[in-house]
């Protein structure tokens, strides 16, 4: 997957909804429609968007977040990587019962750290349906490095099918989405092409995979994802703008269900300044 940072002599913001530094935040979980690769599916959003709004907090800030559930099923939000009391962690069945349809739940905690984090749904498969968003906690003391501009880049994968259907398929057969499984004809070809002393090794290797109940081509559980940058597909071509000569801070967040991203900007050397 590639995305482009366009160098233009204008300033603009990321497509992630901006948020001012404040003490009280109001979030609403609701359905929305997303069209990817020509197919429209119903997902779940935060304040009508996916990714949801950026929460920009301050280290030491006492935070109040009101979350209203407008779905017809329970929901929740988990603050990923944030140090807080267990009761505010947002994991149904462990820290609380979840947020019932039509109800509002208030999270209260102190931002005791700084850095780049994210929050996401922790009920059913709502995270895969679009319930995720970034959190930036500004440090109490200035960062030990300087920059002229920043962009928050949240990477995700989107399956153009119901995640509940995908889970049901995997329960029926773990290799359901492995479209390159080896067949008996592949085994016959390998055995026929092997040297005389290696034919037994071909059979033993196949038996070993059988004992492990795995396929040699089983790299990921699900294939067929579309990849999103701040909610946009490669065809939409998300752009982060900057002026010539600026030093830009890029805050990357992996909100994918399945995917590890290899991030590169051709011809540009990047320096890691923080990992949270």
Phi, psi and omega in degrees: 000137178235148169220164191236137169259113187270130179270101179232153182274044175221161179246140176211173181251165175296158178287349173292132184301127182287159178219138178277161175290118182210173182257338182237130181234140180241121182237146180230128179263123184209171176278156173208169178248137178231133177251119179230129180054038175081001181245129181258127178233156175270125177240194179235134187238168170245118183055034173085001182227159172218116002298157177284186185293142174292128172260115180251107185254174175243140174301128183093353181287137171275114190257135172237123181234116178265121182245118181255131182260111176256009175282174174259013175227167179295155177217179179190163172228133178247136184263093193291120177084359182274133179277115182202175179295146183302326182293343181255005187288336174082029179250107181301140180088347179239303183259338176194180186272355186096174182251114183288159178306133178083355183261160174242131178245138181251120174266134176231125176200166177256133178283098186264016182210180176222161178136196184250121183222188176208163175233152187203165178293147178229027178238130180049228180246034184292332175300314179293338179274356175127002183272087175200155183192162183271153171234129172244125176249111181289137182288153178293326176250151182302148175298151180279022178212159184245153175204158184265334185202155176225153172229134173267124185238110181254118184263140182209165171240150185226123179265123181282053178197165179293129177297335178290323176293320179298317179296319178297321178296319180293327178291329178287318181207118187297335180257027184305320185263010177271097187273003181238037179294143177286146182244176177297333178290325175295319178298316179297318179297315181296319180294319181293323183275349182284150173295161185305319182284351183254355183296322178295323179297323179299315180293317182296322178296317179296320178294324179296316177297323178296319179295327178280351182055045180227160174255142176301335181264012181276089182263316178227158181288325185230135173243165178100014179287150163260146186252135188241140172243114185050040177084000182249146178281166175304327179292327177290332172061068176304139179235136171249118188269152177201164177264152181303133177088355180284151171261120188249131174265124178250120178259105182267135176229128176264106179255019184284153176279331189227340200255138165261132183256133173263102188266124177219147169239105186307130176081003183235126176274128178248150180241126177284123182249346181196143174222124186245000000 
